[in-house]
Amino acid sequence: MSYPSKLPVLRSLLRPLPKSQSKTVPLAVQAIASLAQAASLAIAAFFSQAAGSQIDSALTRFYRLLHNPRLDDLQITKQLLSVLAQGDPLYGLLWIGPIGPPLRMLLASVIVGTRDLPVQSAVFSQTHILRSQNASENQFLRLLCLLLNEEQIQACFLADRGFHRVSFLKLLQQQKEHSFVVRIGDQIMVETQKWKRLLHRCHL
């Protein structure tokens, strides 16, 4: 299969790259799609088998692609969002979790069928973080909403209980073009004009 001819977003990504690296991008996409993972060694092993090269040279080839300054992360995110939306609202997952101490990753994915496809990510070190983790999460959401708005795409954000804090919820409420669903724990106090009780005691 010729991936650049099948995927318009790939043609756009490949345009500024040298011919040698323009062949590496489709191979990387094919590797991630086939392996259902994005680990460097797994992708390098795929490269090695496809090209008949040594694993160390395949790994170097992949790292050169990742460090190419012509590949702009934000532009790639915008292109992916535009291709996946196609005029319809997007349903996106927000996730944060460890990827190996002391690193943690923020990830935004778009739900496509029974899978979720990553469109934006950020990695930070818990031991060398310049600002609080909350500030990093808020800035991640602001940037994602900015890219969505530039492409005039509406989204519904789905987030786990790790994001149910006041500043993040307020920021979500400020995004008038988008909606959100955030999972919360049952040890949350709910207060109305008539009563105040824990969430798990509410008959919802």
C-alpha positions in Angstrom: 0.0 0.0 0.0 1.2 3.5 -0.8 0.5 5.3 2.4 1.2 8.9 1.1 -1.4 8.4 -1.7 -4.0 7.0 0.8 -3.6 9.6 3.6 -3.8 13.3 2.6 -2.2 14.3 6.0 0.9 12.3 5.1 1.3 14.1 1.8 1.2 17.4 3.7 3.7 16.1 6.2 6.1 14.7 3.7 6.3 17.9 1.5 9.1 19.7 3.4 11.2 16.6 4.0 14.2 15.3 2.0 13.3 12.3 -0.2 15.2 9.9 2.1 13.1 10.9 5.1 9.9 11.2 3.2 10.1 7.4 2.9 10.6 7.0 6.7 7.4 8.7 7.7 5.0 6.2 6.0 7.2 3.4 7.3 6.8 4.7 10.9 3.0 5.1 10.4 2.9 1.5 9.1 5.0 0.3 12.1 2.8 2.0 14.7 -0.4 0.8 13.0 0.8 -2.8 12.7 2.4 -3.0 16.2 -0.2 -0.9 18.0 2.6 0.8 20.0 5.1 3.6 19.5 8.1 2.2 21.4 11.4 3.2 19.7 12.9 -0.3 19.7 9.8 -1.9 18.4 9.6 0.6 15.5 13.3 0.2 14.8 12.8 -3.6 14.7 10.0 -3.1 12.1 12.3 -0.8 10.1 15.1 -3.4 10.3 12.8 -6.1 9.0 11.3 -4.0 6.2 14.6 -2.6 4.9 16.8 -5.5 5.7 19.1 -3.3 7.8 20.8 -3.7 11.2 18.7 -2.8 14.3 21.1 0.0 15.4 21.0 1.7 12.0 17.2 1.4 11.9 17.1 3.0 15.4 19.3 5.8 14.2 17.1 6.3 11.2 14.0 6.7 13.4 15.7 9.1 15.8 16.8 11.3 12.9 13.2 11.5 11.8 12.1 12.5 15.4 14.7 15.2 15.6 14.0 16.7 12.2 13.2 20.5 12.8 11.0 20.5 9.7 8.4 18.4 11.6 6.4 20.9 13.6 4.4 19.2 16.4 1.6 21.8 16.5 1.2 21.8 12.7 1.0 18.0 12.8 -1.7 18.2 15.5 -3.7 20.6 13.5 -3.5 18.5 10.4 -4.5 15.3 12.3 -7.5 17.1 13.9 -8.7 18.5 10.6 -8.4 15.1 8.9 -10.2 13.2 11.7 -13.0 15.8 12.1 -14.1 16.1 8.5 -16.8 18.6 9.6 -18.1 16.5 12.6 -17.5 17.2 16.3 -14.6 15.2 17.8 -14.7 13.1 21.0 -11.4 13.3 22.7 -9.7 11.6 25.6 -7.4 13.4 28.0 -5.0 11.2 29.8 -2.0 11.6 32.1 0.2 8.8 33.4 3.8 7.5 34.0 5.9 6.4 31.0 8.9 5.5 33.2 10.2 7.3 36.3 10.5 10.2 36.6 8.7 11.0 33.3 5.0 11.5 32.9 3.0 12.1 29.8 -0.1 14.3 29.0 -1.9 12.8 26.0 -4.9 13.9 24.0 -6.5 11.3 21.7 -9.5 11.3 19.3 -11.9 8.4 19.4 -12.2 6.7 16.0 -14.4 3.6 16.0 -13.1 1.4 18.8 -9.7 3.0 19.0 -8.3 6.3 20.2 -5.7 8.0 18.0 -3.1 10.3 19.7 -3.1 13.9 18.3 -1.2 15.8 20.9 1.3 14.9 23.7 3.6 16.5 26.2 6.2 14.9 28.5 7.6 16.4 31.7 9.8 15.2 34.5 8.4 15.2 37.9 11.8 16.0 39.4 12.6 18.9 37.0 9.2 20.4 36.4 9.4 24.2 36.1 5.8 24.9 37.1 3.2 22.8 39.0 1.7 19.8 37.3 -1.7 21.5 37.4 -0.3 24.5 35.5 1.2 22.2 32.8 -2.1 20.4 32.4 -4.0 23.7 32.1 -1.5 25.0 29.5 -1.8 21.7 27.6 -5.6 22.2 27.4 -5.4 25.8 26.4 -3.0 25.0 23.5 -5.3 22.1 22.3 -8.3 24.4 22.3 -6.4 27.1 20.4 -5.6 24.6 17.7 -9.2 23.3 17.6 -10.5 26.8 17.3 -8.1 27.7 14.5 -9.4 24.8 12.5 -13.0 25.6 13.6 -13.5 22.2 15.1 -15.8 21.4 18.0 -14.8 18.8 20.5 -16.1 17.0 23.6 -13.4 16.3 26.1 -13.6 13.1 28.1 -11.3 13.0 31.2 -10.7 10.7 34.1 -11.0 11.7 37.8 -7.4 12.8 37.8 -8.6 16.0 36.1 -11.4 16.8 38.5 -9.9 19.9 40.1 -11.4 23.4 40.3 -9.0 25.3 38.1 -9.2 22.6 35.3 -13.0 22.5 35.4 -13.2 26.3 35.3 -10.9 26.3 32.3 -13.1 23.7 30.6 -16.2 25.8 31.3 -14.5 28.8 29.6 -14.2 26.9 26.3 -17.6 27.9 25.0 -17.1 26.1 21.7 -16.5 22.8 23.3 -18.2 20.5 25.9 -16.7 18.1 28.4 -17.4 15.1 30.6 -15.1 14.6 33.6 -15.3 11.5 35.8 -15.4 12.3 39.5 -15.1 10.3 42.7 -18.1 9.6 45.0 -16.5 11.5 47.9 -17.5 14.8 46.4 -19.7 17.2 48.4 -22.7 18.4 46.4 -24.5 21.5 47.6 -27.8 23.0 46.4 -30.0 25.7 47.9 -32.0 23.1 49.8 -29.4 20.5 50.9 -25.7 19.5 51.1 -24.5 15.9 50.9 -21.9 13.5 49.5 -22.3 12.6 45.8 -22.8 8.9 46.5 -25.8 9.8 48.8 -27.5 11.7 45.9 -30.2 9.8 44.0 -29.1 10.6 40.5 
